Amino acid sequence: MPASHCLLAVKAIPNAPRSEIVGWLGEALKVKIKAPPVEGRANVVLCAFLATKLNLPPRAVTVLTGTTSRLKRVRLEGLTIAEARARLGA
């Protein structure tokens, strides 16, 4: 059986004082990121932050679409969307 995965819609707010989950905007998770949106740094920090929050290995979290946009689709390896939402307190 293939490993489970899901896509999570994320609204990222770069240049925040600290990285934190703000809450849900409909289906999208709003996340403040303590990194500038320069040379992909905010995406790297976002993936690492979500991996920590979801108790996943860092390489299990990748930005699929929206690398230069605030609205992103993030792929989570090893979780269903229901499991991800439960771990994030949805």
N, C-alpha and C positions, 0 to 999 in steps of 0.2 A: 504494500500500500504506500503511495507517495506521501511525503511529509506534507502536513497542512501548512497553508499560508493564506494571507489575506492582504487586501489593500486598504490602507487607512488614509482618509482625507485629512490633511493637516493644514491649518492656517498658521504660518510661522511669522512671528514678529521679531526681527533681528534687532541688535543693539540694545537689548534690555539690560537693566542692572544685574539681573541674575536669570538663569534658565529655570523656567517653571511652567507647569500646566495651568492654564487659566480656566479652561472648562470646555464645554461642547457648544458649538454653533451649528445646530441641526445635526448633520452627520459628520461634520468636521471637528477635529480636536484643535483648539486654539492653544498654541505653545509660544511662550516668550523665550528667545534664545539670546544668551550672553555672547554674541559673536557678531561681527560685521558681515554684511552680505557681499564680501569681497573674495574673489577667487575660490568660491565654494566653501568658505570657512563655516558659514552658518549652517550649511547642509551637513557638514561633517559633525559639528557640535550637536545638531538636531538628532542625527542618527544615533550618536553615542548616548545622548540624554534619554531618548526613547528606549534604547536597548537596556539601559540601567533601570528605568522605571518599569519596564515589562519583564525584567529578569531574563533577558535574552543575550546571547553572545553578540558582540558588536557587529560582526559580519552578517547577522540575521536581519538587520534593518538597513534598507537602501531606499534612496529617493528614486522612484521610477519616472515620474513626470513632474514638471514645474521646478526644475533646478534653479531657474532665474526668476521664479514667481513666488509670491507669498503663499499661494494656494498650491499645495503639493499632493501627490499621491505617493505614499510610502508603503513599500512591500515589507511585510513582517513574516519571516520564515518560522514555522513551528507553532503558529497560533492561528486559530480561527478568529474572525472579527468579534464573535461573542466573547471569546476568552480575552481578547485584547481590551474590549470595552469593560469587562469585569475587572481586569487588573488595573485599569485606569480610573475606576470608580464611576463608570457611566450609570 
